[in-house]
């Protein structure tokens, strides 16, 4: 069986495609059909996928996580109504850019905690409020802050599965011996973020 290359017979104009996509984005939002909007941005730690629901920022994903698989996972876990809609994430992207250029030390972004539950969410909420820009804390310290001093491994798991890294600063949690430890975006990305905040 042969396949027909339709682009030979029906040339595609990129401007037309862009206009159609903007119309789709606008109509989906107007009809309340857009449950998850996403975009990608370049950063000092590589391309980042940003995804948000109407409640707030839901997911930040590093390139090593596979953006397509992250979007598929969000479609399965949250809603299949997912669309690239960059304008809905303009404020998030702007604050992220300000952070990477050293002009922002805290984020003012609504967060959607739908992907975090139980003790993991407790840990992430403490990270979000108790460890400021330029500071670090050990996994043991975060376990104490979270009300379970012996749950050091569980804190590590919460950090490793943090769906909103950078905005919820799990990169600020390091080992007791001062080494950086593991990170969802990789240890090099964690070092970049820690070094950025030390400047």
Rosetta silent file (secondary structure, phi, psi, omega in degrees, C-alpha in Angstrom):
SEQUENCE: XXXXXXXXXXXXXXXXXXXXXXXXXXXXXXXXXXXXXXXXXXXXXXXXXXXXXXXXXXXXXXXXXXXXXXXXXXXXXXXXXXXXXXXXXXXXXXXXXXXXXXXXXXXXXXXXXXXXXXXXXXXXXXXXXXXXXXXXXXXXXXXXXXXXXXXXXXXXXXXXXXXXXXXXXXXXXXXXXXXXXXXXXXXXXXXXXXXXXXX
SCORE:     score description
SCORE:     0.000 S_00000001
   1 L     0.000  133.163  179.256    0.000    0.000    0.000 S_00000001
   2 L   -97.568  150.006  177.250    1.369    3.418   -0.903 S_00000001
   3 L  -103.828  146.178 -178.213    0.926    6.527    1.181 S_00000001
   4 L   -98.954  126.880  177.252   -0.050    9.824   -0.332 S_00000001
   5 L   -86.254   99.901 -175.657    1.928   12.901    0.616 S_00000001
   6 H   -67.709  -24.067 -178.887   -0.866   15.449    0.960 S_00000001
   7 H   -66.737  -22.454  175.476    1.549   18.344    1.396 S_00000001
   8 H   -67.749  -38.480 -175.522    2.486   17.968   -2.310 S_00000001
   9 H   -92.422  -26.424 -179.297   -1.109   18.520   -3.343 S_00000001
  10 L  -130.952   84.767 -177.761   -2.156   20.839   -0.534 S_00000001
  11 L   -58.799  142.211 -178.297    0.730   23.088    0.480 S_00000001
  12 L  -103.326  126.181  176.460    0.687   24.148    4.132 S_00000001
  13 L   -95.292  121.856 -177.941    1.289   27.769    5.018 S_00000001
  14 H   -58.729  -37.253  178.468    2.883   28.080    8.475 S_00000001
  15 H   -62.886  -40.062  177.651    1.110   31.406    9.079 S_00000001
  16 H   -63.462  -42.600  178.368   -2.243   29.737    8.383 S_00000001
  17 H   -60.839  -42.499 -179.865   -1.388   26.936   10.812 S_00000001
  18 H   -64.456  -43.007  177.989   -0.452   29.440   13.489 S_00000001
  19 H   -62.039  -41.603  178.790   -3.696   31.386   12.972 S_00000001
  20 H   -63.520  -41.241  179.841   -5.705   28.150   13.181 S_00000001
  21 H   -65.404  -42.532  178.635   -3.938   27.135   16.371 S_00000001
  22 H   -62.506  -38.008  177.329   -4.566   30.532   17.981 S_00000001
  23 H   -65.708  -42.992  177.634   -8.229   30.246   17.022 S_00000001
  24 H   -60.356  -45.372  179.524   -8.402   26.746   18.503 S_00000001
  25 H   -60.400  -48.272 -179.299   -6.751   27.975   21.698 S_00000001
  26 H   -62.191  -46.792 -178.716   -9.115   30.963   21.977 S_00000001
  27 H   -66.018  -38.395  179.485  -12.249   28.919   21.230 S_00000001
  28 H   -64.882  -41.252  178.217  -11.243   26.134   23.648 S_00000001
  29 H   -67.915  -42.555 -178.685  -10.737   28.627   26.463 S_00000001
  30 H   -62.997  -34.858 -178.730  -13.975   30.486   25.674 S_00000001
  31 L   -90.222    6.865 -179.212  -15.945   27.211   25.726 S_00000001
  32 L    57.001   42.651 -179.693  -14.218   26.087   28.954 S_00000001
  33 L  -108.301    1.710 -175.859  -12.760   23.057   27.165 S_00000001
  34 L  -104.522   97.622 -178.362   -9.111   23.669   28.028 S_00000001
  35 L   -84.552  -35.585  179.184   -8.287   21.776   31.208 S_00000001
  36 E  -132.148  116.393  174.714   -4.490   21.750   30.816 S_00000001
  37 E   -99.517  143.749  178.462   -2.584   24.444   28.954 S_00000001
  38 E  -141.680  162.663  173.141    1.103   23.954   28.269 S_00000001
  39 E  -158.737  164.376  173.106    4.131   25.576   26.713 S_00000001
  40 E  -115.239  147.752  177.716    7.878   25.058   26.662 S_00000001
  41 E  -133.513  150.064  173.543   10.472   27.647   27.627 S_00000001
  42 L   -84.127  146.537  179.924   14.236   27.745   27.354 S_00000001
  43 L  -150.967  176.026  178.230   16.135   28.078   30.617 S_00000001
  44 L   -67.310  -13.935  177.611   19.555   27.755   32.192 S_00000001
  45 L  -111.808   22.641  178.460   18.700   24.103   32.928 S_00000001
  46 L    94.260 -178.038 -179.182   17.477   23.329   29.415 S_00000001
  47 L   -66.473  135.070  179.627   13.987   23.365   27.928 S_00000001
  48 E  -117.505  136.277  172.564   11.223   23.208   30.519 S_00000001
  49 E   -92.033  128.000  175.676    7.641   22.122   29.975 S_00000001
  50 E  -112.662  130.320  178.188    5.130   24.227   31.921 S_00000001
  51 E  -133.012  137.479 -177.347    1.582   22.921   32.339 S_00000001
  52 E  -139.513  149.362  170.526   -1.286   24.587   34.174 S_00000001
  53 E  -104.073  177.073  174.947   -4.939   24.033   34.949 S_00000001
  54 L   -60.632  -20.733  178.310   -7.371   26.846   35.754 S_00000001
  55 L   -76.628  -28.697 -178.960   -6.349   26.317   39.424 S_00000001
  56 E   151.571 -169.816 -179.008   -2.673   27.054   38.775 S_00000001
  57 E   -65.659  123.245 -174.186    0.684   25.631   37.760 S_00000001
  58 E  -101.960  -37.747 -170.885    0.390   21.844   37.736 S_00000001
  59 E  -152.403  137.315  168.709    3.672   20.549   36.313 S_00000001
  60 E  -124.042  124.100 -176.050    7.185   21.661   35.433 S_00000001
  61 E  -126.183  136.631  176.055    9.143   19.024   33.527 S_00000001
  62 E   -81.655  161.275 -179.052   12.792   18.844   32.521 S_00000001
  63 H   -60.096  -35.816 -177.332   13.850   17.603   29.085 S_00000001
  64 H   -67.448  -10.977  177.750   15.247   14.360   30.562 S_00000001
  65 H   -85.665  -14.399 -176.991   11.701   13.427   31.647 S_00000001
  66 L    78.111   95.316 -174.913   10.434   13.389   28.044 S_00000001
  67 H   -57.784  -39.496  179.622    7.922   16.167   27.511 S_00000001
  68 H   -62.699  -42.073 -179.497    5.633   14.017   25.349 S_00000001
  69 H   -70.241  -32.358  175.835    5.418   11.298   27.987 S_00000001
  70 H   -63.964  -44.542  178.890    4.753   13.916   30.689 S_00000001
  71 H   -63.854  -39.577  177.259    1.856   15.309   28.637 S_00000001
  72 H   -62.676  -41.267  178.895    0.490   11.793   28.079 S_00000001
  73 H   -63.809  -42.016  178.138    0.666   11.159   31.817 S_00000001
  74 H   -64.096  -39.759  178.529   -1.179   14.414   32.564 S_00000001
  75 H   -62.756  -37.632 -179.663   -3.846   13.505   30.021 S_00000001
  76 H   -75.767  -38.602 -174.039   -4.326   10.137   31.713 S_00000001
  77 H   -88.386  -32.199 -173.545   -4.227   11.389   35.317 S_00000001
  78 L  -111.817  -59.700 -179.446   -5.918   14.791   35.122 S_00000001
  79 L  -169.311  142.327  176.567   -7.759   15.351   31.828 S_00000001
  80 L   -77.898   -5.276 -178.995   -7.338   14.528   28.128 S_00000001
  81 L   -85.585   78.392 -175.542   -8.271   18.118   27.249 S_00000001
  82 E  -116.671  134.676 -179.019   -4.673   19.276   26.847 S_00000001
  83 E  -148.834  140.577  171.924   -3.571   21.980   24.424 S_00000001
  84 E   -67.236  114.880 -176.877   -0.477   24.027   23.762 S_00000001
  85 L  -141.813   76.184 -171.851   -1.672   27.443   24.894 S_00000001
  86 H   -57.308  -36.972 -174.702    1.374   29.612   25.605 S_00000001
  87 H   -63.424  -30.425  179.908   -0.467   32.818   26.470 S_00000001
  88 H   -66.748  -19.415 -178.777   -2.157   31.180   29.469 S_00000001
  89 H  -111.071   16.807 -179.199    1.331   30.610   30.916 S_00000001
  90 H   -58.468  -45.890 -177.585    2.837   34.017   30.070 S_00000001
  91 H   -64.695  -39.151  178.701    2.988   35.174   33.710 S_00000001
  92 H   -64.617  -46.688 -179.488    4.603   31.898   34.813 S_00000001
  93 H   -62.754  -39.449  179.618    7.176   32.075   31.998 S_00000001
  94 H   -64.187  -44.971  179.402    7.942   35.719   32.811 S_00000001
  95 H   -65.226  -36.777  177.746    8.547   34.969   36.505 S_00000001
  96 H   -63.933  -42.400  177.510   10.732   32.002   35.583 S_00000001
  97 H   -62.974  -41.199  177.926   12.818   34.223   33.296 S_00000001
  98 H   -63.733  -37.899  177.190   13.148   36.791   36.090 S_00000001
  99 H   -62.335  -48.217 -176.798   14.295   34.031   38.440 S_00000001
 100 H   -69.871  -19.843  176.523   16.974   32.804   36.043 S_00000001
 101 L   -97.243    7.807  174.745   18.262   36.343   35.493 S_00000001
 102 L    80.998    6.969 -178.335   18.500   36.936   39.259 S_00000001
 103 L   -92.132   -5.865 -179.074   15.707   39.524   39.400 S_00000001
 104 L  -133.779  131.029 -179.679   13.219   37.305   41.289 S_00000001
 105 L  -111.442   -9.298  174.099   13.805   35.457   44.549 S_00000001
 106 L  -148.570  155.251 -176.695   10.289   34.116   45.127 S_00000001
 107 L  -102.196  144.489  175.993    7.388   33.190   42.893 S_00000001
 108 L  -119.381   70.980 -174.133    3.899   34.626   42.966 S_00000001
 109 L  -130.998  133.222  174.213    2.143   31.875   41.031 S_00000001
 110 L   -67.497  138.949 -178.843   -0.995   29.924   41.917 S_00000001
 111 E  -114.903  140.394  173.320   -0.186   26.215   42.265 S_00000001
 112 L  -103.362  112.956 -174.923   -2.379   23.225   41.494 S_00000001
 113 L   -89.494   16.530 -174.107   -1.433   20.499   43.991 S_00000001
 114 L   -57.378  -24.723 -177.011   -3.495   17.758   42.251 S_00000001
 115 L   -93.137    2.558 -178.774   -0.428   15.570   41.637 S_00000001
 116 L  -125.652  134.127 -177.222    0.724   15.582   45.283 S_00000001
 117 L  -138.794  160.370  172.085   -1.019   13.853   48.174 S_00000001
 118 H    57.764 -137.357 -176.477   -0.515   12.921   51.810 S_00000001
 119 H   -63.290  -35.967  179.092    2.936   13.236   53.342 S_00000001
 120 H   -58.798  -43.618  179.140    4.511   14.133   49.991 S_00000001
 121 H   -65.771  -40.078  177.286    2.286   17.170   49.732 S_00000001
 122 H   -56.979  -46.014  178.937    3.062   18.129   53.340 S_00000001
 123 H   -59.955  -48.691 -176.807    6.780   18.018   52.525 S_00000001
 124 H   -64.189  -36.688  177.412    6.356   20.095   49.368 S_00000001
 125 H   -65.067  -37.262  176.324    4.283   22.705   51.170 S_00000001
 126 H   -67.485  -39.018  176.709    7.060   23.061   53.766 S_00000001
 127 H   -59.248  -40.061 -175.729    9.631   23.422   51.000 S_00000001
 128 H   -69.680  -24.541 -175.794    7.501   26.138   49.491 S_00000001
 129 H  -114.170  -24.911 -168.761    7.287   28.142   52.720 S_00000001
 130 H  -105.290  -12.531 -178.138   10.230   27.254   54.974 S_00000001
 131 L  -121.357  102.541 -173.873   13.372   27.232   52.811 S_00000001
 132 L   -77.827  170.985  178.897   14.045   30.626   51.311 S_00000001
 133 L   -53.309  131.108  177.648   16.049   31.698   48.298 S_00000001
 134 L    83.086   -8.368  179.498   19.758   30.980   48.702 S_00000001
 135 L   -98.938  160.235  173.400   19.207   28.714   51.721 S_00000001
 136 L  -134.695  161.259  176.129   19.477   24.930   51.900 S_00000001
 137 E  -144.899  151.725  177.876   18.256   22.304   54.334 S_00000001
 138 E   -79.413  162.456  175.853   19.038   18.643   54.824 S_00000001
 139 H   -58.948  -37.367  179.804   16.513   15.884   54.180 S_00000001
 140 H   -65.284  -40.372  178.358   16.509   15.258   57.947 S_00000001
 141 H   -63.086  -43.453  179.590   15.679   18.909   58.659 S_00000001
 142 H   -65.528  -36.342  176.454   12.778   18.825   56.210 S_00000001
 143 H   -60.408  -43.323  177.809   11.540   15.597   57.833 S_00000001
 144 H   -63.962  -45.356  179.024   11.472   17.392   61.199 S_00000001
 145 H   -59.180  -33.027 -176.836    9.720   20.430   59.692 S_00000001
 146 L   -84.930    0.601  175.420    7.124   18.076   58.181 S_00000001
 147 L    88.368    7.382  179.467    6.359   16.524   61.571 S_00000001
 148 L  -136.759   80.593 -173.269    7.986   13.114   60.971 S_00000001
 149 L   -56.479  -26.787 -178.494   11.667   13.267   62.021 S_00000001
 150 L   -88.736   -2.596 -173.975   12.337    9.644   61.029 S_00000001
 151 L   -91.161   44.975 -177.230   10.832   10.000   57.546 S_00000001
 152 H   -63.381  -44.132  179.190   14.073   11.078   55.844 S_00000001
 153 H   -64.316  -37.917  179.022   13.657    8.621   52.944 S_00000001
 154 H   -64.854  -34.606  175.044   10.051    9.711   52.466 S_00000001
 155 H   -64.422  -42.412  177.337   11.262   13.313   52.191 S_00000001
 156 H   -59.921  -40.967  178.261   13.708   12.169   49.512 S_00000001
 157 H   -65.937  -41.232  178.516   10.853   10.495   47.639 S_00000001
 158 H   -61.103  -41.903  178.677    8.704   13.624   47.928 S_00000001
 159 H   -67.172  -41.518 -177.628   11.527   15.710   46.469 S_00000001
 160 H   -67.363  -24.891 -178.199   12.222   13.179   43.716 S_00000001
 161 L  -108.664   11.593  179.745    8.569   13.166   42.659 S_00000001
 162 L   -56.512  116.596 -177.966    7.924   16.900   43.076 S_00000001
 163 L   -78.190  -11.526 -176.034    5.702   17.790   40.101 S_00000001
 164 E  -126.613   55.768 -179.220    6.478   21.524   40.328 S_00000001
 165 L   -60.368  161.722 -175.559   10.271   21.786   40.704 S_00000001
 166 L    75.117  -57.797  178.347   11.930   25.207   40.830 S_00000001
 167 L   -68.324  -38.410  169.398    8.630   26.828   41.892 S_00000001
 168 L  -106.678  101.841 -160.327    8.475   24.379   44.810 S_00000001
 169 L   -77.165   67.444  176.942   12.211   24.468   45.576 S_00000001
 170 H   -67.790  -16.235  176.937   13.204   20.854   46.228 S_00000001
 171 H   -65.707  -16.600  179.806   16.622   21.739   44.779 S_00000001
 172 H   -83.241   -2.081  178.334   17.320   23.440   48.118 S_00000001
 173 E   -97.212  120.816 -176.428   17.228   20.090   49.935 S_00000001
 174 E  -126.612  171.334  178.898   20.688   18.534   50.131 S_00000001
 175 L   -72.337  158.760 -179.026   22.354   15.674   51.973 S_00000001
 176 L   -61.150  -27.720  179.812   23.578   16.139   55.539 S_00000001
 177 L   -82.907    2.202  177.303   27.194   15.907   54.325 S_00000001
 178 L    93.507   -9.215  177.385   26.638   18.921   52.048 S_00000001
 179 L   -75.328  156.479 -170.214   26.570   17.030   48.737 S_00000001
 180 L   -72.081  -32.555 -178.295   23.696   17.915   46.435 S_00000001
 181 L    79.602 -172.883 -176.241   22.031   14.513   46.174 S_00000001
 182 L   -76.796  163.675  179.519   19.601   13.392   43.492 S_00000001
 183 L  -158.907  142.835 -178.225   17.273   15.661   41.522 S_00000001
 184 L   -56.397  -37.701  179.605   14.475   15.137   39.016 S_00000001
 185 L   -87.736    2.539 -178.269   16.279   17.287   36.451 S_00000001
 186 L    98.078  153.772 -177.503   19.620   15.634   37.187 S_00000001
 187 H   -62.488  -31.564  179.507   22.429   16.661   39.557 S_00000001
 188 H   -64.872  -41.191  178.153   23.878   19.164   37.057 S_00000001
 189 H   -64.116  -39.455  179.287   20.573   21.053   36.946 S_00000001
 190 H   -63.058  -41.911  178.166   20.433   21.059   40.745 S_00000001
 191 H   -63.424  -40.979  178.588   23.927   22.539   40.924 S_00000001
 192 H   -58.206  -46.347 -178.522   22.976   25.246   38.398 S_00000001
 193 H   -65.884  -42.829  178.785   19.985   26.253   40.540 S_00000001
 194 H   -65.013  -42.214  178.765   21.971   26.233   43.790 S_00000001
 195 H   -65.296  -40.472  178.163   24.804   28.241   42.214 S_00000001
 196 H   -57.658  -42.165 -176.667   22.330   30.732   40.752 S_00000001
 197 H   -77.930  -17.608  178.984   20.860   31.359   44.197 S_00000001
 198 H   -82.413  -18.620 -176.754   24.288   31.714   45.836 S_00000001
 199 L   -67.043    0.000    0.000   25.309   34.605   43.593 S_00000001
